[in-house]
Amino acid sequence: MQENINKNLTQKAVALKYDIEKDNAPKITAKGKGETASNIIKIAKENNIPIKKDEDLIELLSQIDIDKEIPSSMYRAVAEIFSFIYDLSNNKKDIDEKLKDKTLNKL
């Protein structure tokens, strides 16, 4: 998920999805600005979907049609997003394990 608030204060958001078993590349699943962007971000937050802000990338991704894969020229930039999400997920797992260990040690 990408979000952006540009200089004229119009919020933009693009949601990405990648299924390694079905997709050749990540796809745009939702995009919008203003209230639509706010709703995309709200849904992401409600579902614990990581959000990464990148003004330049949001401008490029917002030009792609919904349900279309990103072009190969954008693979590197989008890979950085997925790496960011992967790192967040691993950090969360590490924290969860540490909390679990502390809880079990107190029992």
C-alpha positions as CSV (number, residue, x, y, z in Angstrom):
1,M,0.0,0.0,0.0
2,Q,1.3,3.4,-0.9
3,E,0.0,6.7,0.3
4,N,1.0,10.3,-0.5
5,I,-0.1,13.8,0.5
6,N,1.3,16.1,-2.1
7,K,1.9,19.8,-2.1
8,N,-1.7,20.7,-2.7
9,L,-2.8,18.5,0.2
10,T,-4.6,16.0,-2.0
11,Q,-4.1,12.6,-0.4
12,K,-3.4,9.7,-2.8
13,A,-3.2,6.0,-2.2
14,V,-2.5,2.9,-4.3
15,A,-2.9,-0.7,-3.0
16,L,-0.7,-3.5,-4.3
17,K,-1.2,-7.2,-4.2
18,Y,1.2,-10.0,-5.2
19,D,0.4,-13.7,-5.2
20,I,3.7,-15.5,-6.0
21,E,1.8,-18.6,-7.2
22,K,-0.6,-16.7,-9.6
23,D,1.0,-13.4,-10.6
24,N,4.0,-12.6,-12.7
25,A,4.3,-9.2,-10.9
26,P,2.5,-7.2,-8.3
27,K,-0.9,-5.8,-9.3
28,I,-2.7,-2.6,-8.5
29,T,-5.9,-3.6,-6.6
30,A,-7.2,-0.1,-5.7
31,K,-6.2,3.5,-6.2
32,G,-7.6,6.9,-5.6
33,K,-7.3,10.4,-4.2
34,G,-9.1,12.5,-1.6
35,E,-11.9,10.6,0.1
36,T,-11.2,7.4,-1.9
37,A,-7.6,7.5,-0.8
38,S,-8.7,8.0,2.8
39,N,-10.9,4.9,2.5
40,I,-8.1,2.8,1.1
41,I,-5.8,3.8,3.9
42,K,-8.6,3.2,6.5
43,I,-9.2,-0.3,5.2
44,A,-5.5,-1.0,5.2
45,K,-5.1,0.1,8.8
46,E,-8.2,-1.9,9.9
47,N,-6.6,-5.0,8.3
48,N,-3.1,-4.4,9.6
49,I,-1.7,-3.9,6.1
50,P,1.6,-2.0,6.2
51,I,1.6,1.4,4.6
52,K,4.7,3.0,3.0
53,K,4.9,6.6,2.0
54,D,6.7,7.4,-1.3
55,E,5.6,10.5,-3.2
56,D,7.4,9.7,-6.4
57,L,6.3,6.1,-6.6
58,I,2.7,6.9,-5.8
59,E,2.6,9.2,-8.9
60,L,3.9,6.4,-11.1
61,L,1.7,3.7,-9.6
62,S,-1.4,5.8,-9.9
63,Q,-1.0,5.8,-13.7
64,I,-1.5,2.0,-13.8
65,D,-5.0,0.7,-14.3
66,I,-6.6,-1.4,-11.6
67,D,-6.0,-5.2,-11.9
68,K,-3.0,-4.6,-14.1
69,E,0.5,-5.8,-13.2
70,I,3.2,-3.2,-12.7
71,P,5.6,-2.8,-15.6
72,S,9.1,-4.4,-15.4
73,S,10.6,-0.9,-15.3
74,M,9.0,-0.5,-11.8
75,Y,10.1,-3.9,-10.3
76,R,13.0,-2.4,-8.4
77,A,11.0,0.3,-6.7
78,V,8.2,-2.0,-5.8
79,A,10.6,-4.7,-4.6
80,E,11.8,-2.1,-2.1
81,I,8.2,-1.8,-0.8
82,F,7.8,-5.6,-0.4
83,S,11.2,-5.7,1.3
84,F,10.0,-3.0,3.7
85,I,6.8,-5.1,4.4
86,Y,8.9,-8.2,4.8
87,D,11.1,-6.5,7.3
88,L,8.1,-5.2,9.3
89,S,6.6,-8.7,9.3
90,N,9.8,-10.3,10.6
91,N,10.3,-7.6,13.3
92,K,6.7,-8.2,14.4
93,K,7.3,-11.9,14.6
94,D,10.5,-11.3,16.6
95,I,8.6,-9.0,19.0
96,D,5.7,-11.5,19.3
97,E,8.1,-14.3,20.1
98,K,9.9,-12.2,22.8
99,L,6.6,-11.3,24.4
100,K,5.5,-14.9,24.3
101,D,8.8,-16.0,25.9
102,K,8.5,-13.4,28.7
103,T,4.9,-14.4,29.3
104,L,5.7,-18.1,29.5
105,N,8.7,-17.4,31.8
106,K,6.3,-15.6,34.3
107,L,4.0,-18.6,34.5
